[in-house]
């Protein structure tokens, strides 16, 4: 009995994680909900792995027993940039919503004593 099947499964799982985690990690860096004051680094990594596990399972079945694509580095960079853009877009949308909400609030009267 050889360890070749285990090696292929582990290699495919690592490739699947490499292709599915970067977007989510970049998103979590930008969005303030996952700030380091709220979540310690290990908790953020655990949350990212938990959230990306379903994606990694789908990617795993696509990369099973296939060689690593030669442009895997560029795919990873693309995923990081997409995560940053999604996080920045989310921040922009939240900022606009808060600004609109604050603009509709009546002005407070200050009491002079």
Secondary structure, DSSP 8 states (H G I E B T S, - for coil): --SHHHHHHHHHHHHHHHHHHHHHHHHHHHSGGG-TTTS-HHHHHHHHHHHHHHHHHHHHHHHTT----TTHHHHHHHHHHHHHHHHHHHHHHHHHHHHHHHHHS--------
